[in-house]
Amino acid sequence: MDDNLQNWSPYAKEYDPLKAGSIDGTDTQPHDKAISRALLMHYEPPHNLESKPERTLFVARLGPKVTKYDLKELFSKYGEVISAKVIVDVVTGLSQGYGFVEMKSEDEARRALRRTIDATLKGYKIFVDYECGRTLKGWKPRRLGGGFGGKKESGQLRFGGKDRPFKRPIVPKILKPKR
């Protein structure tokens, strides 16, 4: 077996925009402008956050009317919520469709993650995963061309995350010649 495949995982262990833009994580050339932008951009996660990244969950696909109180109500079913935040546009004040929830412990965060796999909030099926910004080395957010989200139509389809894992690379078997 190829040495690279022995350590292969459907999920990124370290973020590389080039690999995240590849269905199996093996691409060597950028295929869209976002990947090129992400390779050039520098990103430092915020240092002034009080939340602990190992117990903070990323919540996406939120409806436009979802508030931090709605997030707190949903996640408090699975443990004590320390904080909840919906990210809003600084100019319009409208929801960006994602947010963060900090649970009291890592165990409660794990439990909440497992139990919200098919959760809906105010009629929208939400997506929940661990926060990547401070826990995944090399992370670049979507606004800089990175992330794991995206749609085929947007030209920014990304892989390596919980929602869209890498596909196992197809490696042709090399036939050994008979003697």
Summary of the structure (lengths in Angstrom):
residues: 179
radius of gyration: 18.6
end to end distance: 22.1
largest distance: 73.1
contacts: 495
relative contact order: 0.24
helix: 24%
strand: 17%
